Amino acid sequence: MNQLKLVARIVEKTALRYTPAGIPIASATLIHSSSNTEANTVRQVEFEISAIAAGEISQRFNEIELDVAREFTGFLARKNRNSKSLVFHIIEFGAPLLD
């Protein structure tokens, strides 16, 4: 199964674009920060990940305000067929979370 749930903030967005087939695509960069326990040691985890939302969700995704924590759900896939880079494909997101 390829499913990812992540609490993150959008730190950068690009303008809504359309595929040759007319499918709207919203692109953004997400940032995540959390503390996790691994091998009885607390580990600080911080990273940025590229994300896209395609189709019906793209307009709502593109309207999300920057730097507000939300839970995003989706899956990981290669940026393109020949790439080793991963992109988070968002299929659902929640309301803003309180800090």
C-alpha atoms as an extended CHARMM CRD file, in Angstrom:
* protein
*
        99  EXT
         1         1  MET       CA              0.0000000000        0.0000000000        0.0000000000  PROA      1               0.0000000000
         2         2  ASN       CA              1.2530000000        3.4740000000       -0.8510000000  PROA      2               0.0000000000
         3         3  GLN       CA             -0.5090000000        5.9190000000        1.4790000000  PROA      3               0.0000000000
         4         4  LEU       CA              0.9640000000        8.8820000000        3.3060000000  PROA      4               0.0000000000
         5         5  LYS       CA             -0.6220000000       11.0510000000        6.0100000000  PROA      5               0.0000000000
         6         6  LEU       CA              1.4130000000       14.0500000000        6.9680000000  PROA      6               0.0000000000
         7         7  VAL       CA              0.9010000000       17.1440000000        9.0860000000  PROA      7               0.0000000000
         8         8  ALA       CA              2.6540000000       19.9180000000        7.2240000000  PROA      8               0.0000000000
         9         9  ARG       CA              2.5320000000       23.5540000000        6.1930000000  PROA      9               0.0000000000
        10        10  ILE       CA              2.5550000000       24.9400000000        2.6660000000  PROA      10              0.0000000000
        11        11  VAL       CA              5.5600000000       27.2500000000        2.3410000000  PROA      11              0.0000000000
        12        12  GLU       CA              5.4560000000       27.8810000000       -1.4050000000  PROA      12              0.0000000000
        13        13  LYS       CA              2.8580000000       27.5770000000       -4.1790000000  PROA      13              0.0000000000
        14        14  THR       CA              2.8800000000       27.9890000000       -7.9360000000  PROA      14              0.0000000000
        15        15  ALA       CA              0.0410000000       29.1790000000      -10.1550000000  PROA      15              0.0000000000
        16        16  LEU       CA             -2.5910000000       26.6220000000      -11.1300000000  PROA      16              0.0000000000
        17        17  ARG       CA             -1.6440000000       24.9530000000      -14.4150000000  PROA      17              0.0000000000
        18        18  TYR       CA             -3.3860000000       22.5430000000      -16.7630000000  PROA      18              0.0000000000
        19        19  THR       CA             -2.2150000000       19.3220000000      -18.4130000000  PROA      19              0.0000000000
        20        20  PRO       CA             -2.6460000000       18.9010000000      -22.1830000000  PROA      20              0.0000000000
        21        21  ALA       CA             -5.8010000000       16.9230000000      -21.3280000000  PROA      21              0.0000000000
        22        22  GLY       CA             -7.1720000000       19.9360000000      -19.4170000000  PROA      22              0.0000000000
        23        23  ILE       CA             -6.6890000000       18.5370000000      -15.8880000000  PROA      23              0.0000000000
        24        24  PRO       CA             -5.8950000000       21.2930000000      -13.3690000000  PROA      24              0.0000000000
        25        25  ILE       CA             -2.7240000000       20.8050000000      -11.3120000000  PROA      25              0.0000000000
        26        26  ALA       CA             -1.7740000000       22.7570000000       -8.1760000000  PROA      26              0.0000000000
        27        27  SER       CA              1.8670000000       22.4800000000       -7.0470000000  PROA      27              0.0000000000
        28        28  ALA       CA              3.4070000000       23.4070000000       -3.7060000000  PROA      28              0.0000000000
        29        29  THR       CA              6.2620000000       22.7960000000       -1.3300000000  PROA      29              0.0000000000
        30        30  LEU       CA              5.3130000000       21.4280000000        2.0880000000  PROA      30              0.0000000000
        31        31  ILE       CA              7.4100000000       21.5590000000        5.2420000000  PROA      31              0.0000000000
        32        32  HSD       CA              7.0760000000       19.0900000000        8.1090000000  PROA      32              0.0000000000
        33        33  SER       CA              8.5330000000       19.2360000000       11.6120000000  PROA      33              0.0000000000
        34        34  SER       CA              7.9810000000       16.7670000000       14.4440000000  PROA      34              0.0000000000
        35        35  SER       CA              9.6000000000       14.7910000000       17.2530000000  PROA      35              0.0000000000
        36        36  ASN       CA              9.5560000000       11.0100000000       17.0240000000  PROA      36              0.0000000000
        37        37  THR       CA             10.9170000000        8.2430000000       19.2090000000  PROA      37              0.0000000000
        38        38  GLU       CA             13.2510000000        5.7560000000       17.5810000000  PROA      38              0.0000000000
        39        39  ALA       CA             15.3200000000        3.1690000000       19.4840000000  PROA      39              0.0000000000
        40        40  ASN       CA             14.3430000000        4.8510000000       22.7770000000  PROA      40              0.0000000000
        41        41  THR       CA             15.7510000000        8.1660000000       21.5550000000  PROA      41              0.0000000000
        42        42  VAL       CA             13.7910000000       11.2650000000       20.6650000000  PROA      42              0.0000000000
        43        43  ARG       CA             14.5640000000       12.3400000000       17.1370000000  PROA      43              0.0000000000
        44        44  GLN       CA             13.7220000000       15.7150000000       15.6240000000  PROA      44              0.0000000000
        45        45  VAL       CA             12.4430000000       15.2910000000       12.0490000000  PROA      45              0.0000000000
        46        46  GLU       CA             12.2660000000       18.1820000000        9.5970000000  PROA      46              0.0000000000
        47        47  PHE       CA             11.9490000000       18.0480000000        5.8170000000  PROA      47              0.0000000000
        48        48  GLU       CA             10.4870000000       19.6860000000        2.7360000000  PROA      48              0.0000000000
        49        49  ILE       CA              8.5990000000       17.7520000000        0.0850000000  PROA      49              0.0000000000
        50        50  SER       CA              7.1670000000       18.6960000000       -3.2870000000  PROA      50              0.0000000000
        51        51  ALA       CA              3.4290000000       18.1520000000       -3.5440000000  PROA      51              0.0000000000
        52        52  ILE       CA              0.7170000000       18.3080000000       -6.1940000000  PROA      52              0.0000000000
        53        53  ALA       CA             -3.0580000000       18.1080000000       -6.2110000000  PROA      53              0.0000000000
        54        54  ALA       CA             -4.7670000000       17.1680000000       -9.4620000000  PROA      54              0.0000000000
        55        55  GLY       CA             -8.3420000000       17.3910000000      -10.6490000000  PROA      55              0.0000000000
        56        56  GLU       CA            -11.2390000000       18.6070000000       -8.5340000000  PROA      56              0.0000000000
        57        57  ILE       CA             -9.1800000000       19.0820000000       -5.3530000000  PROA      57              0.0000000000
        58        58  SER       CA             -6.5990000000       21.3120000000       -7.0760000000  PROA      58              0.0000000000
        59        59  GLN       CA             -8.6010000000       24.5450000000       -6.8270000000  PROA      59              0.0000000000
        60        60  ARG       CA             -9.2860000000       24.0960000000       -3.1010000000  PROA      60              0.0000000000
        61        61  PHE       CA             -5.6390000000       23.1080000000       -2.5250000000  PROA      61              0.0000000000
        62        62  ASN       CA             -4.4430000000       26.1810000000       -4.4240000000  PROA      62              0.0000000000
        63        63  GLU       CA             -6.5520000000       28.4260000000       -2.1620000000  PROA      63              0.0000000000
        64        64  ILE       CA             -4.9830000000       27.1540000000        1.0970000000  PROA      64              0.0000000000
        65        65  GLU       CA             -3.2380000000       29.9110000000        2.9930000000  PROA      65              0.0000000000
        66        66  LEU       CA              0.5280000000       29.6050000000        3.4890000000  PROA      66              0.0000000000
        67        67  ASP       CA              2.2010000000       28.5030000000        6.7330000000  PROA      67              0.0000000000
        68        68  VAL       CA             -0.8880000000       26.9070000000        8.3230000000  PROA      68              0.0000000000
        69        69  ALA       CA             -0.5970000000       23.3350000000        9.6230000000  PROA      69              0.0000000000
        70        70  ARG       CA             -2.9910000000       20.8020000000        8.0900000000  PROA      70              0.0000000000
        71        71  GLU       CA             -3.1600000000       17.0420000000        7.7140000000  PROA      71              0.0000000000
        72        72  PHE       CA             -2.5880000000       15.9790000000        4.1070000000  PROA      72              0.0000000000
        73        73  THR       CA             -3.3830000000       12.4910000000        2.7580000000  PROA      73              0.0000000000
        74        74  GLY       CA             -2.1480000000       11.0190000000       -0.4790000000  PROA      74              0.0000000000
        75        75  PHE       CA              0.5600000000        8.8660000000       -2.0030000000  PROA      75              0.0000000000
        76        76  LEU       CA              4.1380000000        9.1120000000       -3.2370000000  PROA      76              0.0000000000
        77        77  ALA       CA              5.1250000000        8.7550000000       -6.8780000000  PROA      77              0.0000000000
        78        78  ARG       CA              8.0950000000        9.6030000000       -9.0590000000  PROA      78              0.0000000000
        79        79  LYS       CA              8.1720000000       13.1370000000      -10.4160000000  PROA      79              0.0000000000
        80        80  ASN       CA              8.1820000000       11.5900000000      -13.8820000000  PROA      80              0.0000000000
        81        81  ARG       CA              8.8780000000        8.1950000000      -15.3860000000  PROA      81              0.0000000000
        82        82  ASN       CA             12.6660000000        8.6710000000      -15.5290000000  PROA      82              0.0000000000
        83        83  SER       CA             13.1030000000       10.5330000000      -12.2320000000  PROA      83              0.0000000000
        84        84  LYS       CA             14.2610000000        9.2380000000       -8.8640000000  PROA      84              0.0000000000
        85        85  SER       CA             12.7130000000       12.2480000000       -7.0990000000  PROA      85              0.0000000000
        86        86  LEU       CA              9.4280000000       11.7050000000       -5.2800000000  PROA      86              0.0000000000
        87        87  VAL       CA              6.3450000000       13.9170000000       -5.2420000000  PROA      87              0.0000000000
        88        88  PHE       CA              3.5170000000       13.7610000000       -2.6880000000  PROA      88              0.0000000000
        89        89  HSD       CA              0.2230000000       13.4720000000       -4.6170000000  PROA      89              0.0000000000
        90        90  ILE       CA             -2.4400000000       14.9470000000       -2.3370000000  PROA      90              0.0000000000
        91        91  ILE       CA             -5.9200000000       13.4820000000       -2.5710000000  PROA      91              0.0000000000
        92        92  GLU       CA             -7.3780000000       14.9220000000        0.6450000000  PROA      92              0.0000000000
        93        93  PHE       CA             -6.6150000000       17.5350000000        3.2850000000  PROA      93              0.0000000000
        94        94  GLY       CA             -8.1730000000       18.6660000000        6.5240000000  PROA      94              0.0000000000
        95        95  ALA       CA             -9.0460000000       21.9370000000        8.1730000000  PROA      95              0.0000000000
        96        96  PRO       CA             -6.3130000000       24.0740000000        9.7390000000  PROA      96              0.0000000000
        97        97  LEU       CA             -4.8250000000       22.5820000000       12.9110000000  PROA      97              0.0000000000
        98        98  LEU       CA             -4.2490000000       24.5370000000       16.0920000000  PROA      98              0.0000000000
        99        99  ASP       CA             -0.6170000000       24.9000000000       17.1330000000  PROA      99              0.0000000000
